[in-house]
Amino acid sequence: MRLPNRAKRLAGAAAVLLLAGTLPLLNGSSVGAAPACDPNPGARLADVPSPEAFLGFPLGVGQQRVVTNDEIRRYLAAVDNASDRVVTGTMATSVTGQPLPYAIVSDSAHVTKDGLAKIAEDIRDLRDPRTMAASKAARIAHDDPAIVYIAGNVHGGETSGADASLKSLYELAAGLSCDVKDRNDNLLTVIVPTQNPDGRDANRRQNDFGFDLNRDWFARSQPETDGKIELLRKFPPQVFIDAHEMGSRRYFFPPNADPIHHEIADAPVDWINRIGEANKAGFGYNGACTDTVTTECYFNYDTYDLFYMGYGDTVPATGFGAAGMTYEKGSASAVQDRVQQQFNTQWSTTGWAADNKREVLNSYFKIWTDALAEGKAGELEPNEVVQPDNTVQFPVADVKVKSYFLLPDRQLADVRKLVERLRAMDVEVYEVKAPITVPQAHVFGGRTADNLTVPKGAYWIPMEQPQKHWIQATLGEDPYVPFPYFYDVSSWSNPLLMGIDTIYTGDDLHPNVQRVARPAGGKAATAPKGGSYQFQRDSAGAAEFTFALLGAGVEVRQDPETGHTTFPEADLTAALNDRALGLGVTMGASRKPSTGPALTLPDVGLFQGTGISTTSGSHGEARYVLGKRWGLHLTPVTTADINNNAPAFTERSVVLVPDGSNATGGLTAAGQANLRAWVAAGNTYIGLRNEGTRMARAAGLTSTTEKAKPADYEVVGSHFRVDVDHASPVAATRPAEDFEFNNNDSILTPSTTGINVLTYPSDDTFWYNGYTAGADTLKGTAALVDEPTGAGRAVLFAYNPLFRAYNESGIQMLANAVLYPASPAAPSARRAAPATVDPARAAAAALPAPENLGGEWRPITIQVAAADLARTESVVDTYTDTARVSQADGSAYLLIPNPEGLQADEHPYLRDLVSDLRAAGIPLKSVVG
């Protein structure tokens, strides 16, 4: 953080106040009366530049271009230099290396180095009632300011929140009015104009790796997110504004749509709803609704929920106890209206926070006090709904949760990664130093066990700690959705995503533990000269370390007797040991030299042909995981490259086809023959989800077919138990029963010509969490197949193993596919003629296009009562004539194709359609998009 020389700005402020007749003289007298603030709302310090003066054009008035990232950074620095109420800093750098600046504005006494340190420490202390008396908490609530964040532009093309934040900064830094003084006396306002500078430059929603940063908050995979959360840890918020844009002309601010995650404490929900009322009261101020009448220019209780733990509202609310709020302004409005309305809600929100500062800070302390009491009792928060016409449909289970255990028997590197993820959100984690018996254990996957022994080396997370809400929200086996409306996925249980053996219990336990300061990793012992190091490649972390070794030129082998990955002792450098430490990989030492078949660094082509988005989705996730984390060079392979048998395609040993919307990838018959010949020559095709599996089927590389999805079928980002066939190397090191994340993925019949690596059980071991309907359709179907052709193979994931880069169990299996053992086929196989297509595969390729099977990419499904179908169709028909209708069990389902795979907040009319349906009085049973 930069604390600049304030002499010049103080002199400027003195001149203005002297002219106003309000400056106290050094001898104690004053020039005229010295009011606490200026009754003129337009009074401002002359030396603080306005955005218009600094930029040379007015914000939102006749603006022909957005403010650039460089202009934002320079303006923050200019205000810092001119006002003693402001300090600035950089919270992170983007993927491309751009700094992400922030400004803190408050009373000048607050923003000194010592003042900021004391306020930050006091607010952090409020989060741990174990170390603070209630009387001290009350003094802090009385004396200290609350912390409010104004953050904009998490989606790169949604610019108005950032522009408006510059206006908010100026008013707080320069204003002399009583409104400004009240805010600066009672608040530290942290302004983060843009959370996504790379996306802003490109006018693109995602960051440079194609990630939606408003889905990345719990995983923190991207540097922009990680740096932001570290800033929140340093200055914990009580109010957090996340300013967006959307389609249409209206404005959304909370109260939110249902569902609300049950572990969000009562106080933040109350503040959110009250801030919504404050926004309503002030929304007509200063022409904020010039494009429509006041009653129609904003809406609440609609579209935007408070459920998934990856948003810029849910994470501040659950992890920091803040009023986390999404504000959305319709991008169809004029720039002037967008900027003004964003400023209006920012100003109303800070005004409410200033007026209620003492109450908020007192309640803030109580949030953590209540969390401790709930954790001690093993109580989960109940479900609730806020929309007036909704009721809780799925209550939280009557179960006590007093602690979690992460077991160390496998995937230890990923276990340690989860430990670090928890610790980075101030969760206290302990390592078990001696075995302990758990009388009644709930084993993840819907099972129970009596007198289960937790071994030494496991990690214990007790719920009796301040971050109880965050622990349950991210570790919980089931999210307990209260109401079936979904803006995103319905499950993100970290242990299930990672495939980690986990239990929870309501027992009172007192294990022999030691608090974790840093999980272990690196070499456990030094191997003798001529010996080797070894590790289990059973985790995403160990897979990443394997690629680091190969990328450094280390000879890596797979020991067939032990299953260990090994490499020579002489090749372990300090940098590689540090990499293992950072990834949580522990290496054993052996006197024996490294033995077994050698692993080779693959030459990977990344398909970017027809139907594949190169700026988002699994293409961007592949660039991040395989390119950034694994360090692989990814050669672009286009449709034309395959159709023409070009070297960009033929010289690759692996081609990865991400998810997309085209069933053939645009390949011609010749291109499909080229692809089969290339696979037969000993290479590996890896297909992800819809396009990845469909393109392989069209080319005759698989006998799997795609089942139609029943009308009432819905899988909204849920976890399922799957059976694992270890006959394929893709399943190496996975347990016999595993978990797989399904997000309305293709339903594949089992292969008759290959190995069904992952299948959904047909018996009573079938299990899922999250929100699903008609899930029995998945029983006995395949989630991952390994199809041999000649000396090569096609590895087909029905799901996306790269999903948001937080699906570690899928990432580990993808690494197994990329490192598939070389075939012993003769070198002449690389010159083999196109393979003859197996009859079962030819029959699969001849089936109708997936669009006719109900397999659209991310379709929108609206469920209503069958009796409401006619009214629903009349509303839907005003938006689209592509909806297909089906009925089952008293419900009607309207499926709206979504060929571009747009998320709800990207869709041009979904939010307005849902709003119109509700305005028409049509009860919605579910909306999935």
HELIX and SHEET records of a PDB file:
HELIX    1   1 ALA A    7  ALA A   20  1                                  14    
HELIX    2   2 PRO A   51  LEU A   55  1                                   5    
HELIX    3   3 ASN A   69  ALA A   82  1                                  14    
HELIX    4   4 LYS A  113  LEU A  126  1                                  14    
HELIX    5   5 PRO A  129  THR A  131  5                                   3    
HELIX    6   6 ALA A  134  ASP A  143  1                                  10    
HELIX    7   7 SER A  160  ALA A  174  1                                  15    
HELIX    8   8 CYS A  178  ASN A  186  1                                   9    
HELIX    9   9 PRO A  197  ALA A  202  1                                   6    
HELIX   10  10 LEU A  213  ARG A  215  5                                   3    
HELIX   11  11 PRO A  223  LYS A  234  1                                  12    
HELIX   12  12 ASP A  266  GLY A  282  1                                  17    
HELIX   13  13 TYR A  285  GLY A  287  5                                   3    
HELIX   14  14 THR A  294  GLU A  296  5                                   3    
HELIX   15  15 THR A  314  PHE A  320  1                                   7    
HELIX   16  16 VAL A  335  ASP A  355  1                                  21    
HELIX   17  17 LYS A  357  ALA A  377  1                                  21    
HELIX   18  18 LEU A  412  ARG A  423  1                                  12    
HELIX   19  19 LYS A  468  LEU A  475  1                                   8    
HELIX   20  20 ASN A  494  MET A  498  1                                   5    
HELIX   21  21 ALA A  540  GLY A  551  1                                  12    
HELIX   22  22 GLU A  569  ASP A  571  5                                   3    
HELIX   23  23 ALA A  574  LEU A  583  1                                  10    
HELIX   24  24 GLY A  617  ALA A  622  1                                   6    
HELIX   25  25 ARG A  623  ARG A  629  3                                   7    
HELIX   26  26 THR A  639  ASN A  643  1                                   5    
HELIX   27  27 PRO A  647  THR A  650  1                                   4    
HELIX   28  28 ALA A  669  ALA A  680  1                                  12    
HELIX   29  29 ARG A  689  ALA A  698  1                                  10    
HELIX   30  30 PRO A  729  ALA A  731  5                                   3    
HELIX   31  31 ALA A  775  LEU A  778  5                                   4    
HELIX   32  32 PHE A  803  ALA A  805  5                                   3    
HELIX   33  33 GLU A  808  VAL A  818  1                                  11    
HELIX   34  34 PRO A  827  ARG A  831  5                                   5    
HELIX   35  35 PRO A  839  ALA A  845  1                                   7    
HELIX   36  36 PRO A  850  LEU A  853  5                                   4    
HELIX   37  37 ALA A  866  ASP A  868  5                                   3    
HELIX   38  38 LEU A  869  VAL A  876  1                                   8    
HELIX   39  39 LEU A  910  ALA A  919  1                                  10    
SHEET    1   A 8 VAL A  86  THR A  93  0                                        
SHEET    2   A 8 PRO A  99  VAL A 105 -1                                        
SHEET    3   A 8 LEU A 187  VAL A 192 -1                                        
SHEET    4   A 8 ALA A 146  GLY A 152  1                                        
SHEET    5   A 8 VAL A 239  MET A 246  1                                        
SHEET    6   A 8 ALA A 323  GLY A 330  1                                        
SHEET    7   A 8 TYR A 251  PHE A 252 -1                                        
SHEET    8   A 8 TYR A 298  PHE A 299  1                                        
SHEET    1   B 7 ARG A 447  VAL A 454  0                                        
SHEET    2   B 7 ILE A 436  VAL A 443 -1                                        
SHEET    3   B 7 THR A 502  THR A 505 -1                                        
SHEET    4   B 7 SER A 403  LEU A 406 -1                                        
SHEET    5   B 7 TYR A 459  PRO A 462 -1                                        
SHEET    6   B 7 TYR A 430  VAL A 432 -1                                        
SHEET    7   B 7 VAL A 513  ARG A 515 -1                                        
SHEET    1   C 5 TYR A 485  PHE A 486  0                                        
SHEET    2   C 5 LEU A 924  VAL A 928  1                                        
SHEET    3   C 5 ILE A 860  ALA A 865 -1                                        
SHEET    4   C 5 SER A 891  ILE A 896 -1                                        
SHEET    5   C 5 ARG A 884  ALA A 888 -1                                        
SHEET    1   D 5 GLY A 522  LYS A 523  0                                        
SHEET    2   D 5 THR A 586  SER A 590  1                                        
SHEET    3   D 5 SER A 532  PHE A 535 -1                                        
SHEET    4   D 5 THR A 565  PRO A 568 -1                                        
SHEET    5   D 5 ARG A 557  GLN A 558 -1                                        
SHEET    1   E 9 LEU A 634  VAL A 637  0                                        
SHEET    2   E 9 VAL A 604  PHE A 607  1                                        
SHEET    3   E 9 VAL A 654  VAL A 657  1                                        
SHEET    4   E 9 THR A 684  LEU A 688  1                                        
SHEET    5   E 9 GLY A 792  PHE A 797  1                                        
SHEET    6   E 9 ALA A 782  THR A 789 -1                                        
SHEET    7   E 9 ILE A 755  THR A 759 -1                                        
SHEET    8   E 9 SER A 718  VAL A 724 -1                                        
SHEET    9   E 9 GLU A 737  ASN A 742 -1                                        
SHEET    1   F 2 GLU A 714  VAL A 715  0                                        
SHEET    2   F 2 THR A 772  ALA A 773 -1                                        
END                                                                             
